[in-house]
Amino acid sequence: MKSGNNKTALLFKYFSYGLFFFIIYLFFCIYASHIFIYQEKSSLFIFSADYLCDFIKQPGAPLKYTGGLFSSFYYFPVAGALITSAVILLSAGSLSYIIKFIKGSENLLIPFLTGILMFYLQTDYRYMLFNNLGILLQLAVACLFIKSQKSNWPLLILPFWYFINGGFTWIAYGIYGTWLLASGFKKNIIKVFLVVFLAAITVFLSGEFIFFQPYFILLVYPWSPGISVTDNLMFTILSGLILFTPFLCHLNIRNISKKFRASVFYEKNNMKLFPAITGIILLFTALCTTAFLRYDGKTEDYFRAEKLFYSRQYDELIRFNLRHPTKNIVTIFLNNIALCETGRLNEMLFNFPQSPDGNTLFQKWELDIKGEILRHGGNFYYAVGMINEAYRWAYEDMVLRGYTPDGLRMMIKCELINRNYKNAEIYVNRLKKTLFYKKEASQYEKMLFNDEAVESHAELGLKRKIRPRVDFFTITDDPVINIERIVATDSMYVNRNAWEYKMAWHLLNKDLKAIAQEWHKLDLYGYKRVPRHLQEAALAMRTLIKIELPAQERLKIDIETERLYTQFLQTFQLSGYDLVKAESSLRRNFGNTFWYYLFYK
């Protein structure tokens, strides 16, 4: 009978671990794959001696190096979900092993609670893998420390372990110290003092003679639990739970209340079954609740849209943003570039919410120099052929944040377009030393010192063709002036993208006269049909400012656009020319037109 109970307990134990892993893995696969998109794109792991040397200059940096290596597999979100879930599961299993060694019996409450807190933190896309990986390593080495019992080798390796893990080291030695105190205060107090003394000496020598870093940095780096106060609080609770496990695991939970003793669950054969089933239900509920609370659909949509943009799936990006409307300025900014690159900027501009100050068309350098703007802003200049400026944005981002896949790719393309082949070769060689970008690097390598290959390339050849042929100083904080200068010097009328942006700016400013002055360039830029929003502007200027544009055989207003404008005016008339009264009806039927923007934005 005892053997049967043991088998049942073992079955429930492994089922609990399996359920724990499955729910976390499923959540990361289906609902949080954006975490891996962001973290994989936020850095680039390069297999080179120089890159490695950058990670031996500070305690804890080797842990970040290891985390970066594992994070590079986030290139495949499914692999990212597997790695992340495995780290959390192994951490819970390591803590369970420690408890069993200390107490002599199973206690899954603390390990699963620890795992749930780690899961909670990992659902923040800014919480990097090395944080949980650091916790796992400390729990693994703490198992060895505790098993060694009377051995002194944990003290001897403290400086080395500190160099590898930095501030995470205190978790391993913290749980080791509490175990020493819990297992015998008097006999182990000297060893505890030695641990504290060695830790203090190690940090002091590191700050004064080796790494010359502030003591606070040496104590905590590379800990980065999160941005929000809640995440920092959760990380503090998690650390405290782990550190005091040797004491907490001896606490006894009260026996099941007497009212359950009369229930069917407390029959002799089912005595072990009820708490096991209850525990599984609680575990399932806690995991699902955590997943529900931490699911962020808007953030997921943002990073999915970003991934589509950088993979140049412009048509799919536009469709995605139509299916998932957003007011995020950066997403709309990238979407507008996609519209421009596919020739639809003035055709679909108002299908998406636009900022009248132009921040959805182009980003100003001073807005957010260290954040998303610097990372994405150069794409606008690349789209309109200002290759030097696009390169500068990518280079400055690299200086601030290190190499990223998208940043390095941008610098390679800019150098190839500008015929700076030697610099491009340096960047291509770095891209070749990565796990998943070697194929792309080899494609760029074929274009080195080969003008014909660049000019025949669908993307790079076009960008080389539309580069400004007259040099001028870029006004960093005023993109509008730069657009004006590009168009003014485009004597061959090859840079349609820049002209598209200029007209979009006039539309946002409701500058009908400026649109009328530029109307003749539609033919010069080779348009076979007037973009929809420019047609709408032409009809509006006919009514509002009495400007009749010259009729052209190919570039005339569509009959359908004329009909819709008539309906727009009739709807306005039926409201008694009351803008407030007509708003809901006009928004419902004409919300994606220039006419609605003209009156209501």
Secondary structure by P-SEA (a helix, b strand, c coil): caaaaaaaaaaaaaaaaaaaaaaaaaaaacccaaaaaaaaacbbbbccaaaaaaaacccaaaaaaaaaaaacccccaaaaaaaaaaaaaaaaaaaaaaaaaacccccaaaaaaaaaaaaaaaccccccaaaaaaaaaaaaaaaaaaaaccccccccaaaaaaaacccaaaaaaaaaaaaaaaacccccaaaaaaaaaaaaaaaaaaacccccccccccccccccccccaaaaaaaaaaaaaaaaaaaaaacccccccccccccccccccaaaaaaaaaaaaaaaaaaaaaaaaaccaaaaaaaaaaaaaaacaaaaaaaaaaacccccaaaaaaaaaaaaaacccccccccccccccccccccccccccccccccccaaaaaaacaaaaaaaaaaaaaaaccccaaaaaaaaaaaaaacaaaaaaaaaaaaaacccaaaaaaaaaaacccaaaaaacaaaaaaaaacccbbbbbccccaaaaaaaaaaaccccccaaaaaaaaaaaaaacaaaaaaaacccccccccccccaaaaaaaaaaaccccccccccccccccaaaaaaaaaaaaaaaaaccccccaaaaaaacccccaaaaaccc
